[in-house]
Amino acid sequence: MNTVLDRLRRTTDSIVGEADLSERLESGRPLRIKYGVDCTAPDLHLGHAVNLWMMRQLQDLGHQVVFLLGDLTTRVGDPTGRSETRPVLTPEEIEANAQSFLEQVSLVLRTDPAVFEVRRNSEWYDAMRVAELLSLFAQVTHAQLMSRDMFRDRVAAGREIAVHELIYPVLQAYDSFAMRSDLTIVGSDQLFNEQLGRHFQQRLGAPPQVVITTTITPGIDGRAKQSKSLNNYIGLTDSPRDKFGKLMSILDSLVEPYARVYTELPLETVAALEAAAAHGGPQARDAKLRLAAAVVTRYHGAGTAKAELDAFRRTFSDRTQPEDIPELVVTDTVATTLDLLLAARPTDSKSELRRLIRQGAVTINGIRADDPLGTVDLTADVVLKSGARTWHRIRRH
């Protein structure tokens, strides 16, 4: 049991109900581990996967992850971290997002029925009578709900709070009782709602779930946590090459937390990588190579990691172009640098691409491109490099 807790503690920030967790692990009974998500647009990254890998460790010991798709609560909208009311999705959007979530979590979690169960909270909420729902609301006070700093901040700023946002924590909390949750592993932003789940379980005569909150690391820019909107994240569905390249671009100071939280490297190895990164220069580069290889190994296997390591060394240590540069066909004979970037990276905004240019991260035929509006002759093939490892061969049709 101590071994299990020690492994979990590596990426744990806090445990609410640790004595209960020890007792339940010692009992030998398979635990029901709540993993609840709202079916908003899923784009899971390495930060989300910290929780998933902890659950995977428990699955490998025979415990069951109950994957709760919050199809009903998605219609309400989770106010966590929001300064404005979240827009409501259509049932079709919710279902499409639910399927995408299932596909992404299967990159980490085992999905065989013995250790994985899928539930939807519409199962109990669609069948709940109004009187029963009102009885749930009677279990929570207004003062409890308004103790959330996000609600207090919105009131202080003069921004509205819709009633359905106030009841969202109640609905998420009741999920824990309805699905008989023994344990939930969440980010610290969900601690309030899951502690309210313990409150409901106790009030309704069930054993309270244990709540583990996990370590949160900065995004690859070293500032805010990973986020698609900030473009500072490493996605679970990123290619091995993109994962490797993004990890090579992180600040030296992130090597230790990333190696500790995102890999299973021995802690003595993590400490050695931290010391190497602190020296900067070639030692820091080599530490990042070890980190990037470990992360790619975890998701794609050792063979793929070795191939990416070799490719990186060929491309950057030997200053050679990769052999498999993707082609981008254009019809114009002349284009601006910004136009080429927009064609090569259609999911990036113009401001993001201008920032790449300002940072000196864009070259054309090996020459740094400093002017977004500078013209490029496309009568012959052009090799465009943008960012650390993104290459395109521009060919005119």
N, C-alpha and C positions, 0 to 999 in steps of 0.2 A: 504493500500500500504506500509506504514511504517513497518507494521508487517511482510510483505513478505520480504522486504529488510533486516530487522533485523534478520530474520531467516537465510537468505542467507549469511549475513555478518559473521556469526559464523565460516564459513569455507572459507571465501573469503580473498584473498591476495590483489587484486586491481580490480577496475572497470573502464574500459575505456568507457565513455559515460553514466555516472550514471544519469545525468539529462534526457537523452533520455529514459533510463529504467524506471525511475519514471513516465514519461509521458505516456509511453506505457502501464504500469501496470494500471494506472488510467483510461485509455481509455476503459478498459473492453474488448478489442479485444484479442482473443487468440493469443499468440505469437508463432512464429515458431522458435524453439530452435535447432540450428545446433549441431549435435553430429557426428563429422566426424572421421572415423578410416581408416587407411590403413590395408589391409587384410594380414598382416604378422601374424606369429604364435601367437594366442591370449592366454594370460595367465593373466587374470585380477586379481588384488589384491585389498586390502582395500584402497590403495592409489588411484587407478583408481575410486573406488566406491564413493569417496568423490564427484566427479563431478556428478556421476549418482544419488546419493541421492538428490543433489540440483535440478537436473532435475525432479526427482520424486516429490519433493515438488511442483514444478510448474505444473507438470501433474495433480496432485490432485486438482489444482485450475482451470483446464480446458485448460491449455496451451499444445502445441503439440511439442513433440520431433521428429525431422526429422533425422533419423539415416542414415547417409551418408556412404555407403560402398565405399571406394576409390579404386575400382577395377582397374581403369585406372591409378591412381597415384601410386598404388602399383607396377605397371610395371615399373614406373619411379624410385621409391625408395626414401623415405623421408631421407634427409641427417641429420636431427636434431639429435644432440648429437653424430654424427658419425665422427670418424677420418679417416675412409676409405669408399670407395664406397660400398653401400649395394648391396648384390647379388639379382638378379632378379628372381622372382618366376614364376612357370608355371601357366597357367590358371586354371588347376585342383587344384593346391595348393591354389591359391587365393580363389576359390569357397569353398573349404573345410574349410579354415580359416574364410570365411565370415559366414558360417553356425554356426561355433563354437562361433563366436562373438555374433551372435543373441541369441544363447542359454544362454550365460553367462550374457549378459545385461538384459535378462528377469528375472534374479534373483533379480533385483532391480527395473527396469523400468516396467511400465504398457505397455503392447503391444496391447491393444485394439485399433482398427483403429481410434477412436475418438481422441486419444492423442498420437498416434505413427504411423509414416510413414517411410517406408524404400525406400531409393533412392540409385542409383549407379551413380558415376560421368561419367561412360562410356556412359550414356544416352545422355549427351550433347557433350562430347569430341569425341565420335565415329562419330558423325554427323557433326562435325565442319570442315569447309573448311580451307585450309592452310592460305588463305588470312585473314580469321577471326582470326585465331590463331596468326598470325603475328601482327595483330592490337592490340591484348592483350599485347603482349610483348612490343609494342611501348608505353604502358602506364606506364612502369617501367624502371628506369634507372639502369645502371650497378652499380653506386655508392650506390643506395638503397639496392641492393642485397648484395653487399660486405660490407655493414655496419653490417651484422650479424657477431658476434664474432667468431662463429664456422668456417665461411669461412676465416676470417682473420687469425685465428689460424692455419688452414691447409696451407695457403699460407706461413705464417711465418715459418712453420716447413718443407717447401719444399715438401708437399704432394699435389698430383693432385686433381683438382676439375673437374669432368665431366660436360659438358654443361647441360645434363639433370638434374643434381642436382641443378644447378643454376635456372632452370626454374620451379623446383618443387614448391617453394613458390608462384609463379605466378598462377600455376594451382590450388593449394589449395585455394588461395585468390579468384579466379574467382568462385569457388564452392559456396561461400557465396552469390554472386550475382545470380547465376543460380538457387539456391534453395530458394531465397528470405528470407534469414536468418535475424531474428530480434535480436537474442541473441546467443552467443556461450559461453560455460563454459569449460575452458581448463586449463592445467598446464602452468606454466610460460614459459616452453620451446617452447610453440606454440604461444606465444604472437606476435612475429614478423609476422608470417604468417597470423594470424587473423587480425592484424592491417592493413596488406596489403589488406585483404578482405574489410575492411572499405574503404580503398583508392579506390578500384575498384568500390564498390557500389556507392560512391560519383561521381566518374568520369563517370559512366554509368547511372547516373540519379536516383539511388535508395537510400532510407534512409540507413544510415550506421548501421551495426549491433553493438550491445553492446558486449563488450568482458569482461568477468569475469575470472580472474585467481584465482586459488584455493590454499589453504594452502598445502604445501608439508611437510610431516613428515619423519624423518629418519626411516630406516628399523629396524627390531627387534634387530639388533646388535648395534643400536644407532649411526651409522655412515652414510653411503650413503643411498639414498632413496631406497625404496623397489625394488628388482630386482630378477628375477629368477636366473640369472647368478651368483649373489652373495649369493643366498640361504638365504636371509634375509627378506623374504616376507610372508604375510599371504594371500593365494589365496582365491578368492571367492568360488571356487569349493572344497576347503579344507573341510574335514569332521568337524562336530561340535567339535569332540574331538581334532583334530589337531589345530583348531582355538583356543580352550581354552588353550591347552598346550603351544602353541607358545606365547600367550599373558601372560601366567604366567612366561615365560622365559625372558621378556623384562627388560631393565634397569629400576630402580626406577624412574629415571628422565623422562622417556617416559610416565608415567601414565597420567600426565595432558594433554599433547598434544593428546595422543591417545583417552582419554575419551572425550575431547572437539571435536575432528575432526571425530572420528569413531563411536560415539554414540549420542543418543539424551538425555542423562542424563541432568537434569537441571544444569545450570552453577554453582549454589551454591554447588551442589553435586560434580561437577568436582573440585571446589576449595577445598572442604573437602578431596577428594581423593588425591589431590596434597599435602596437608599438611600431610596426613597420610603417603604417600610415602616418604616424606622428613625425617620422623623419622626412616625409615628403619625397619629391623626386622619384627616381626609379624604384625605391622601396615601396612607396605608396602605390605606384602603378602596379607592381607585382602583387601587392595585397589585394588590389581591386580585381586583378586577373583571377586570383584564387577565389575571391568572393563570387565573381560573376560565374565562374565555372561551377561552383557549388550550387548556386541558385538554378542554373540551367540543368544541372544534373538532377535536381529534385523534381523538376517538372517534365523534363524531356529525355533523361537518361544520360549515362556517362559518355556514350559514344557521340551523341549530339554535342555535349559540352566540349569534348576534345576537338571536334570538328570546328566549333565556333572559336575556341581558343587559338587553334592553328590559323584560322581565317583572319582573326583579329591581328595576330602577330605578323602575318604576311602583309596585311593591308597597311598597318600603322608602324610596325617596327621596321619593315623593309620598304615602307613608303610606296607600296604597289597598289594598283587598283584591284578590286575583287574581280574574279573571273566571270561571275554571273550577274553583271549589272543589268537590271531590268530596262527594257526599252520603252520610250515614250514617243509616240508618233504625233507630229504636228504638221500643219499645212502652211503656216506662215514662213516667210523667208527671214523675217526679223521679229524679235519679241523683246520685251523688257525682262530684266532679271526677275521682277516680281511676278510677271505673267507666267514665266517658266515654273516658278515655285508653286503658284496656284494650280498649275496643271499637274505638277508632280506630287503635290501634297494637298489634295482637295479637301481634306477634313480639317486642315489648319486655317485659322482666320488670317486676314491680311496683317493684323497687328502682330500675331505670333511670327509670321514670316518676316516682317520688317525687323522684328527683334533678332531673329537669326542672322539677318544681314548685318545689323549693327554689331552683333557679337563676333563678327568675323567668321561665322560658321558656314558660309556659302562660298564655294569656289566654282569657277567655270573653266574647264580645261586646265585645272590646277592653279588658276590665278584667282586670288581673293576678289569677290564682287562686293563692293562697298555701296553701290548706288542702286536702290530698288528700281529706279527708272532708267538705269543704264541699258543701252540696246545691245542685243546679242545677235550676231550673224548666224543664221541657221542653214545657210546653203551647204554646209558640210556638217557631219555629225559633231555634237557637242556633249561633253561629259559634265554633268551637273552633280555636285556634291553638296548636300545640305544637312547640317547637323553632324553628329559624330560618325554615323555609319550609314547614311542614306545616300545612295548613288542612283542616278538615272542617266541613260544614254539617250539624248534627244536626237531623234531622226526625223528629217522632213520627208513627208509622203509625196 
